[in-house]
Amino acid sequence: MLSAYTGHSDNVFSVAWSPDGRAIASAGRDRTARIWDFTSGALYLTYRGHSDYLLSLAWSPDGRFIASGCTGGIVQVWRSDSGETIITYRGHTRFVRGLAWSPDGRFIASGGDYGDSSIQVWEAHSGIQLYRLADQYRIFALSWSPQGRQIVSASFDGTVAIRAAPDGAQLFAYHEHDGPVYAAAWSPDGQYIASAGQDTLVRIWSPVTGRTRCVYRGHSGAVKALAWSPDSACVASGGDDRTVRAWSVITGEEIATFNNYRSWVRSISWSPDGQYIAAASEKTVYLTILNGPQI
């Protein structure tokens, strides 16, 4: 373990690396989002724009803005340099569990968990809603394809769905998981989707054919978080067994295991340079170097 950021007063549910690799943002049950300087580890901004627990957080592709979602159904878009709130989006009724910016930074996809169960796509800088897909089954994660044409969602009913980004039409549904799916992420090169959930498995599959490339079987508890390496060669996973594991997509082998976390891992993020993994566990954001000693 390289270092730990300990400014939160309650559980951290989301962590995300800035696109330029200079900062790490985190959000949690203490109703705050925080931005840490990666080089010094210093906390340089605390955002207090929410009145409810924060569940999700995502940087804009250019790094200028952050979107954060909470249990009250509110999504705030705010400046990453000053904390100034730009947009307050009120399309959801309760838990906003998934947030993802389109690759061009124009739109945000947000997913509602318990009490909402919708997928919504809206303009990031005006809050104008493009569409709302109701009657989903508790959305836990969303990810845009690198080209911005499709969106993948992970649902509590075990479905991983690919939808057309412009109108939300379902194009394909992946049903290979047994139980709720808590995480899904498109690879940076667009070739694969990683998904994971209650069945303890991490699956890598093709968004074109739906065929499973490989299945990782190392976790002993539900997998709650996934992150791709920038070069799409590896996937990191974390969950209820208090570990973060890194897997090779090329060989299907586990290449690293980190298990010095005090409790469950709810969110992970891979640094843009591919050298570090940030993980949220309890009140702490942990930073691990991949080329260092395994713990």
Residue pairs with C-beta under 8 A, 6 or more apart in sequence:
1 258
1 260
1 286
1 287
1 288
1 295
2 276
2 287
2 288
2 289
2 292
3 41
3 286
3 287
4 284
4 285
4 286
4 287
5 24
5 26
5 34
5 36
5 41
5 43
5 284
5 285
5 286
5 287
6 283
6 284
7 34
7 36
7 43
7 46
8 26
8 28
8 29
8 30
8 32
8 34
8 283
8 284
8 285
9 30
9 283
10 28
10 29
10 30
10 283
11 28
11 29
11 266
11 282
11 283
12 26
12 27
12 28
12 29
12 266
12 267
12 280
12 281
12 282
12 283
12 284
12 285
13 27
13 28
13 29
13 53
13 54
13 55
13 56
13 266
13 267
13 280
14 26
14 27
14 28
14 54
14 55
14 56
14 57
14 68
14 266
14 267
14 280
15 24
15 25
15 26
15 27
15 57
15 267
15 268
15 269
15 278
15 279
15 280
15 285
16 24
16 25
16 26
16 57
16 58
16 59
16 267
16 269
17 23
17 24
17 25
17 59
17 269
17 270
17 271
17 272
17 278
18 24
18 25
18 59
18 63
18 80
18 272
19 59
19 61
19 62
19 63
19 272
20 63
20 272
21 38
21 271
21 272
21 273
22 37
22 38
22 39
23 35
23 36
23 37
23 38
23 44
23 80
24 35
24 36
24 38
24 269
24 278
24 285
24 287
25 33
25 34
25 35
25 36
25 57
25 59
25 66
25 80
26 33
26 34
26 36
26 57
26 280
26 285
27 33
27 34
27 54
27 55
27 56
27 57
27 68
28 53
28 54
28 280
28 283
29 53
29 54
31 48
31 50
31 51
31 52
31 53
31 54
31 70
32 46
32 47
32 48
32 50
32 54
33 46
33 47
33 50
33 54
33 57
33 66
33 68
34 43
34 45
34 46
34 47
35 43
35 44
35 45
35 46
35 47
35 66
35 80
36 42
36 43
36 44
36 285
37 43
37 44
38 271
45 80
45 81
45 82
45 83
46 83
47 66
47 68
47 76
47 78
47 83
49 68
49 76
49 78
49 83
49 85
49 88
50 68
50 70
50 72
50 74
50 76
51 70
51 72
52 70
52 71
52 72
52 74
53 70
53 71
54 68
54 69
54 70
55 69
55 70
55 71
55 95
55 96
55 97
55 113
56 68
56 69
56 96
56 97
56 98
56 99
56 110
57 66
57 67
57 68
57 69
57 99
58 66
58 67
58 68
58 99
58 100
58 101
58 108
59 65
59 66
59 80
59 101
60 66
60 67
60 101
60 105
60 124
61 101
61 103
61 104
61 105
62 105
63 80
64 79
64 80
64 81
65 77
65 78
65 79
65 80
65 86
65 124
66 77
66 78
66 79
66 80
67 75
67 76
67 77
67 99
67 101
67 108
67 110
67 124
68 75
68 76
68 78
68 99
69 75
69 92
69 96
69 97
69 98
69 99
69 110
70 96
71 94
71 95
71 96
72 94
73 90
73 91
73 92
73 93
73 94
73 95
73 96
73 112
73 116
74 88
74 89
74 90
74 92
74 96
75 87
75 88
75 89
75 91
75 92
75 96
75 99
75 108
75 110
76 85
76 87
76 88
76 89
77 85
77 86
77 87
77 88
77 89
77 108
77 124
77 125
78 84
78 85
78 86
79 86
86 125
87 124
87 125
87 126
87 127
88 127
89 108
89 110
89 122
89 127
91 110
91 118
91 120
91 122
91 129
91 132
92 110
92 112
92 116
92 118
92 120
93 112
93 115
93 116
94 112
94 113
94 114
94 115
94 116
95 112
95 113
95 114
95 115
95 116
96 110
96 111
96 112
96 113
96 116
97 111
97 112
97 113
97 138
97 139
97 140
97 141
98 109
98 110
98 111
98 113
98 139
98 140
98 141
98 142
98 153
98 154
99 108
99 109
99 110
99 111
99 142
100 108
100 109
100 142
100 143
100 144
100 151
101 107
101 108
101 124
101 144
102 108
102 109
102 124
102 144
102 148
102 165
103 144
103 146
103 147
103 148
104 148
105 124
106 123
106 124
106 125
107 121
107 122
107 123
107 124
107 130
107 165
108 121
108 122
108 123
108 124
109 119
109 120
109 121
109 142
109 144
109 151
109 165
110 119
110 120
110 121
110 122
110 142
111 118
111 119
111 120
111 136
111 139
111 140
111 141
111 142
111 153
112 118
112 119
112 120
112 136
112 138
112 139
113 138
113 139
113 140
113 156
114 138
117 134
117 135
117 136
117 137
117 138
117 139
118 132
118 133
118 134
118 135
118 136
118 139
119 132
119 133
119 136
119 139
119 142
119 151
119 153
119 163
119 168
120 129
120 131
120 132
120 133
121 129
121 130
121 131
121 151
121 165
121 168
122 128
122 129
122 130
123 129
123 130
130 166
131 167
131 168
133 163
133 168
136 153
136 155
137 155
137 156
137 157
137 159
138 155
138 156
138 157
138 180
139 153
139 154
139 155
139 156
140 154
140 155
140 156
140 180
140 181
140 182
140 183
141 153
141 154
141 181
141 182
141 183
141 184
141 185
141 226
142 151
142 152
142 153
142 154
142 184
143 151
143 152
143 184
143 185
143 186
143 193
144 150
144 151
144 165
144 186
145 151
145 152
145 165
145 186
145 190
145 207
146 186
146 187
146 188
146 189
146 190
147 190
148 165
149 164
149 165
149 166
150 162
150 163
150 164
150 165
150 171
150 207
151 162
151 163
151 165
151 168
152 160
152 161
152 162
152 163
152 184
152 185
152 186
152 193
152 207
153 160
153 161
153 163
153 184
154 160
154 181
154 182
154 183
154 184
154 195
154 197
155 161
155 180
155 181
156 180
156 181
157 180
158 175
158 177
158 178
158 179
158 180
158 181
158 197
159 173
159 174
159 175
159 181
160 173
160 174
160 175
160 177
160 181
160 184
160 193
160 195
161 170
161 172
161 173
161 174
162 170
162 171
162 172
162 173
162 174
162 193
162 207
163 169
163 170
163 171
164 171
172 207
172 210
174 193
174 195
174 205
174 210
176 203
176 205
176 212
177 195
177 196
177 197
177 198
177 199
177 201
177 203
178 198
178 199
179 197
179 198
179 199
180 197
180 198
180 222
181 195
181 196
181 197
181 198
182 196
182 197
182 198
182 222
182 223
182 224
182 225
182 239
183 194
183 195
183 196
183 197
183 223
183 224
183 225
183 226
183 237
184 193
184 194
184 195
184 196
184 226
185 193
185 194
185 195
185 226
185 227
185 228
186 192
186 193
186 207
186 228
187 193
187 194
187 228
187 232
187 249
188 228
188 230
188 231
188 232
189 232
190 207
191 206
191 232
192 204
192 205
192 206
192 207
192 213
192 232
192 249
193 204
193 205
193 206
193 207
194 202
194 203
194 204
194 226
194 228
194 235
194 237
195 202
195 203
195 205
195 226
196 202
196 203
196 223
196 224
196 226
196 237
196 239
197 222
197 223
198 222
199 222
200 217
200 219
200 220
200 221
200 222
200 223
200 239
200 241
201 215
201 216
201 217
201 219
201 223
202 215
202 216
202 219
202 223
202 226
202 235
202 237
202 247
203 212
203 214
203 215
203 216
204 212
204 213
204 214
204 215
204 216
204 235
204 249
205 211
205 212
205 213
206 213
213 249
214 249
214 252
216 235
216 237
216 245
216 247
216 252
216 254
218 243
218 245
218 247
218 254
218 257
219 237
219 239
219 240
219 241
219 243
219 245
220 241
221 239
221 240
221 241
221 264
222 239
222 240
223 237
223 238
223 239
223 240
224 238
224 239
224 240
224 264
224 265
224 266
224 267
225 237
225 238
225 239
225 265
225 266
225 267
225 268
225 279
225 280
226 235
226 236
226 237
226 268
227 235
227 236
227 268
227 269
227 270
227 277
228 234
228 235
228 236
228 270
229 235
229 236
229 246
229 270
229 274
230 270
230 271
230 272
230 273
230 274
231 274
232 249
233 248
233 249
233 250
234 246
234 247
234 248
234 249
234 255
235 246
235 247
235 249
236 244
236 245
236 246
236 247
236 268
236 270
236 277
237 244
237 245
237 247
237 268
238 244
238 245
238 265
238 266
238 267
238 268
238 279
239 264
239 265
240 264
240 265
242 259
242 261
242 262
242 263
242 264
242 265
242 281
243 257
243 258
243 259
243 261
243 265
244 257
244 258
244 259
244 261
244 265
244 268
244 277
244 279
244 288
245 254
245 256
245 257
245 258
246 254
246 255
246 256
246 257
246 277
246 290
247 253
247 254
247 255
248 254
248 255
256 290
256 294
257 294
258 277
258 279
258 288
258 294
258 295
259 295
260 286
260 295
261 279
261 281
261 286
262 281
262 282
262 284
263 281
263 282
264 281
264 282
265 279
265 280
265 281
266 280
266 281
267 279
267 280
268 277
268 278
268 279
268 280
269 277
269 278
269 279
270 276
270 277
271 277
271 278
274 290
275 289
275 290
275 291
276 287
276 288
276 289
276 290
277 287
277 288
277 290
278 285
278 286
278 287
278 288
279 285
279 286
279 288
280 286
288 295
